[in-house]
Amino acid sequence: MSIRNLLITMPLLFTRTLAMCECGYVMGDSGDYFTNTIANDFTVASDTMDPNDSANFSSAWTLSTQSISSSEVAPLSRTYDPVNVWIQDGTLRLRQVAYTEANAAAKDTVDCAAIVTKEQEIKYGSFRTTMRVDYDPESVETGFVSGWFFYKDDDNEIDIETLGVDDGDSTYHYTCQPSSGSDQQQPIPWTEYQEQRFDWSESKATFYQDHREVWQTDKEVPEVSGTMRLNIWANNNSFSGMPSSTNVTTYVKSLLLYYNTTSSNEGTDKIFNEACEAAGGKSNETVCTSPEFVPRSSQSIAETNRKESTAGSSARPRGEPPSLLTHGVLVGLLSVICWCFL
């Protein structure tokens, strides 16, 4: 092949061998392997009062409308209202509405917010969010629970939670329900952005803050599939306390999930298997490695706390290139080189 033909062909060859992640993802730190991903980078999302206006969001998440009645252990009813979830200034926001003295006197329902994955069969994965919680510590009441968690039922649950009733804003609660748990005092308060993450495997759950492992447990680890959820709520029980008398809002810059499903664990995920086979099977080109391919807002939380991120990759469905911008620039440079030699 002549140098001229080689130079002309190089960009095409490079494009064909771009990693498309058709055969899954390997975690760069743990070595765990997962078949699916959900990636939402809200720093590049348009403002909207309805997150479903974003195809990246609506393809993976639902806005909860669940209502939970009061009981002996939950003195107040609560409802999850989609109007309390919106996208603004590069963040997804979930709000627990101020619960006034009049609300308390009438024992009104607490107005809360939650999102839930459309995928109902999540089983094992690495689940990450860059978030903070904004509240008024001087409020008459400060009760709320902000949670990032896997859920099947009350006996199969993995939680990362912050509580308004805690003394200060630096305590994270890491738990596998129903009984194991750890409270961690963290150097960065939850009123500032940080990445919270837990990895769930068959034998253990491992919890991280800003890429640093903080706790691991092999107790009460779920063995069934379910959903991932993000919520904020209160019901005046001993855990949440009396609902805050001012608004409490969770600000989310990114959601990043690598996960398996019941069928992919069993090797029977037809769509995944066919896509991987069509790409030529597992290889360095078809299996991507984390944390290289993540939204920019998840890469350096310390930097995020110093200045707002202004760029990043949007949500990426399985099979879409992990960074089209980066690859496009490289292909463009190769094309320029080609023309220089022609």
C-alpha positions in Angstrom: 0.0 0.0 0.0 1.3 3.4 -0.9 1.9 6.1 1.7 -0.8 8.2 0.1 -3.4 5.3 0.3 -2.3 4.4 3.8 -2.8 8.0 5.1 -6.2 8.2 3.4 -7.2 4.9 5.0 -5.9 5.6 8.5 -9.0 7.7 9.8 -11.3 5.0 8.5 -9.4 2.3 10.2 -9.3 4.3 13.4 -13.0 4.9 13.3 -13.8 1.2 12.8 -11.7 0.2 15.8 -13.2 2.7 18.3 -14.3 1.1 21.6 -18.0 0.8 21.4 -18.5 -1.1 24.7 -20.7 -3.7 23.0 -19.3 -6.4 25.2 -19.6 -4.6 28.5 -17.5 -2.8 31.1 -14.7 -3.7 33.5 -14.2 -1.6 36.6 -10.7 -0.2 36.6 -10.2 -0.5 40.4 -12.1 -3.7 41.4 -11.9 -5.7 38.1 -15.6 -6.4 38.3 -17.4 -6.9 35.0 -20.8 -5.6 34.1 -22.9 -5.7 30.9 -25.0 -2.5 31.1 -24.7 1.2 31.8 -26.8 4.2 32.5 -25.0 7.5 32.3 -26.7 10.9 32.9 -24.5 14.1 33.0 -26.9 16.9 34.0 -24.1 19.5 33.7 -24.8 19.6 29.9 -28.6 19.2 30.2 -31.1 21.9 29.3 -33.3 23.4 32.0 -36.7 21.9 32.2 -39.4 21.5 34.8 -40.1 18.0 33.4 -37.0 15.8 33.2 -38.8 13.5 30.8 -38.2 16.2 28.2 -34.6 14.8 28.1 -34.5 11.5 26.1 -31.4 10.5 28.1 -33.4 10.7 31.3 -36.7 9.3 30.2 -35.1 6.3 28.5 -33.8 5.1 31.9 -35.8 6.7 34.7 -39.3 7.2 35.9 -40.6 9.9 38.2 -42.2 8.2 41.2 -45.9 8.9 42.0 -46.0 6.5 44.9 -48.0 7.3 48.0 -47.2 5.7 51.4 -49.8 5.9 54.2 -49.1 6.6 57.8 -48.7 3.7 60.2 -47.7 2.9 63.7 -44.0 3.3 62.8 -44.5 6.1 60.3 -46.7 8.8 61.8 -47.1 10.9 58.7 -48.2 9.8 55.2 -45.9 10.9 52.3 -46.3 11.1 48.5 -43.7 11.4 45.7 -44.8 14.1 43.3 -43.1 14.5 39.9 -43.5 18.3 40.2 -40.7 18.1 42.8 -38.2 16.8 40.3 -36.7 19.1 37.6 -33.4 20.1 35.8 -31.9 23.5 36.4 -28.4 25.1 36.0 -26.7 21.8 35.3 -28.3 19.8 38.1 -31.2 17.4 38.5 -33.1 18.5 41.6 -35.3 16.6 44.0 -37.3 18.6 46.6 -38.9 17.9 49.9 -41.5 20.7 50.3 -41.5 22.8 53.5 -43.8 21.3 56.1 -45.3 24.2 58.0 -46.8 24.4 61.5 -50.2 24.3 59.8 -49.3 21.1 57.9 -48.1 19.6 61.2 -51.3 20.5 63.0 -53.4 19.0 60.3 -51.0 16.0 59.9 -50.9 16.7 56.2 -49.1 14.4 53.8 -45.4 15.2 53.3 -44.6 16.3 49.7 -41.5 14.4 48.6 -39.6 13.4 45.4 -38.1 10.2 43.9 -36.8 8.7 40.7 -36.6 5.0 39.9 -34.9 3.0 37.1 -37.1 1.6 34.5 -34.9 -1.5 34.6 -36.6 -3.7 37.2 -34.0 -6.6 37.1 -30.8 -5.0 38.2 -28.6 -7.5 40.0 -25.0 -6.5 41.0 -23.2 -3.4 39.8 -21.4 -0.2 40.6 -23.7 2.7 41.3 -22.4 6.3 41.5 -23.8 9.8 41.9 -22.3 13.2 42.2 -24.6 15.1 44.6 -25.1 17.4 47.5 -28.0 18.4 49.8 -29.1 21.9 50.5 -31.1 22.6 53.7 -31.5 25.3 56.3 -29.9 24.0 59.6 -31.6 26.9 61.4 -35.1 25.7 60.5 -37.5 25.0 63.3 -37.6 21.4 62.1 -34.9 19.9 59.9 -36.1 16.3 59.2 -35.4 14.6 55.9 -33.7 11.5 54.4 -31.8 11.9 51.1 -31.0 8.4 49.7 -29.2 6.7 46.8 -30.0 3.1 47.0 -30.9 -0.3 45.5 -34.3 -1.6 46.5 -36.4 -4.7 46.1 -38.1 -4.7 49.5 -37.3 -3.8 53.1 -35.3 -7.0 53.4 -33.3 -6.5 50.2 -31.9 -3.0 50.2 -28.5 -1.2 49.9 -28.4 2.4 51.1 -26.3 5.5 51.1 -28.3 8.1 53.1 -27.9 11.5 54.7 -30.2 12.7 57.6 -31.3 16.1 58.6 -31.6 15.1 62.2 -27.9 14.3 62.4 -25.7 16.6 64.4 -23.9 18.4 61.6 -23.7 17.7 57.9 -20.8 15.3 57.6 -22.4 11.9 58.4 -23.2 9.4 55.7 -25.2 6.2 56.6 -24.1 3.1 54.7 -26.4 0.1 55.1 -27.5 -3.3 53.8 -31.0 -3.8 55.1 -32.4 -5.1 57.3 -29.7 -5.0 60.0 -26.1 -4.3 59.0 -24.9 -0.7 58.8 -22.2 1.9 59.3 -22.2 5.6 60.0 -19.2 7.4 58.5 -18.0 10.9 59.4 -16.7 12.2 56.1 -14.2 15.1 55.6 -16.4 16.7 53.0 -19.9 17.7 54.3 -22.9 16.5 52.2 -23.8 20.1 51.6 -20.8 20.1 49.1 -20.6 18.1 45.9 -18.9 14.7 46.2 -19.2 11.3 44.5 -21.0 8.6 46.5 -20.7 5.1 45.2 -21.4 1.5 46.2 -20.4 -1.7 44.4 -22.6 -4.7 44.9 -21.4 -8.2 44.1 -22.7 -11.7 45.1 -20.7 -11.7 48.3 -20.3 -8.1 49.5 -21.2 -4.5 49.2 -18.4 -1.9 49.2 -19.0 1.8 49.7 -16.9 4.7 48.4 -16.6 8.5 48.8 -14.8 10.4 46.1 -13.1 7.2 44.9 -11.9 6.2 48.4 -13.2 3.0 50.0 -14.9 3.8 53.3 -16.7 0.6 54.3 -17.4 -3.0 53.2 -19.8 -5.6 54.4 -20.8 -9.2 53.7 -23.8 -9.0 56.0 -27.4 -8.9 54.6 -26.2 -8.5 51.0 -29.2 -8.8 48.7 -29.5 -11.9 46.5 -32.4 -10.8 44.4 -32.9 -8.3 41.5 -34.6 -4.9 41.8 -34.3 -1.2 41.0 -32.0 1.7 41.7 -33.6 4.8 43.3 -32.8 8.3 44.3 -35.2 10.1 46.7 -35.8 12.6 49.5 -38.5 12.1 52.1 -39.6 12.3 55.7 -42.5 10.8 57.7 -41.7 11.8 61.3 -40.4 8.4 62.3 -37.4 8.1 64.6 -35.1 7.9 61.5 -36.2 10.9 59.5 -37.5 13.2 62.3 -40.2 15.8 61.8 -40.2 17.0 58.2 -38.2 20.2 57.6 -40.1 23.4 58.0 -38.2 24.8 55.0 -37.6 23.2 51.6 -34.8 20.6 51.3 -33.3 19.9 47.9 -30.9 17.3 46.6 -28.7 18.6 43.7 -27.4 15.9 41.4 -24.7 16.5 38.7 -24.4 13.0 37.5 -25.8 9.5 37.8 -23.5 6.6 36.6 -24.6 3.0 36.8 -22.7 -0.1 35.6 -24.8 -3.2 36.2 -25.9 -6.7 35.3 -29.4 -7.9 35.0 -30.9 -11.3 36.0 -30.6 -12.4 32.4 -27.1 -11.1 31.8 -25.8 -12.8 34.9 -27.2 -16.0 33.5 -25.8 -15.4 30.0 -29.3 -15.2 28.5 -29.5 -11.5 27.6 -30.3 -12.0 23.9 -29.9 -8.3 22.9 -26.5 -8.0 24.7 -25.2 -11.3 23.4 -26.1 -10.5 19.8 -24.5 -7.1 20.0 -21.3 -8.4 21.5 -21.1 -11.2 19.0 -21.7 -8.8 16.1 -18.8 -6.7 17.3 -16.5 -9.7 17.2 -16.7 -10.8 20.8 -14.9 -9.6 23.9 -11.7 -7.7 23.2 -9.9 -4.5 24.2 -12.0 -2.7 21.6 -15.4 -4.0 22.7 -15.0 -4.0 26.5 -14.6 -0.6 28.1 -12.7 0.1 31.3 -14.0 2.3 34.1 -13.3 5.0 35.3 -11.9 6.2 32.0 -15.3 6.5 30.3 -17.4 8.5 32.8 -19.1 11.9 32.7 -16.6 14.6 33.4 -18.5 15.8 36.4 -17.8 12.4 38.0 -14.0 12.5 37.4 -12.8 15.1 39.8 -15.2 16.0 42.6 -12.5 18.1 44.4 -12.2 20.2 41.3 -16.0 20.4 41.0 -16.2 21.8 44.5 -13.7 24.5 43.5 -15.4 25.5 40.2 -18.5 24.5 38.3 -17.9 22.0 35.5 -18.9 23.4 32.1 -18.6 20.4 29.9 -19.0 16.6 29.9 -20.4 13.7 28.1 -24.1 13.1 28.0 -25.9 9.9 28.9 -24.7 7.0 26.8 -26.9 4.0 25.9 -25.2 0.6 25.6 -23.4 0.4 22.3 -22.9 4.1 21.8 -19.2 5.4 21.7 -18.0 6.4 25.1 -16.7 9.7 23.9 -17.6 10.8 20.4 -16.1 14.3 21.0 -12.6 12.9 21.8 -12.7 10.4 19.0 -14.0 12.9 16.6 -11.1 15.3 17.3 -8.6 12.5 16.8 -10.1 11.4 13.6 -10.1 15.1 12.4 -6.4 15.4 13.3 -5.6 12.3 11.3 -7.6 13.6 8.4 -5.6 16.9 8.4 -2.4 14.9 8.4 -3.6 13.0 5.4 -4.3 16.1 3.4 -1.0 17.6 4.3 0.8 14.6 2.6 -1.4 14.5 -0.5 
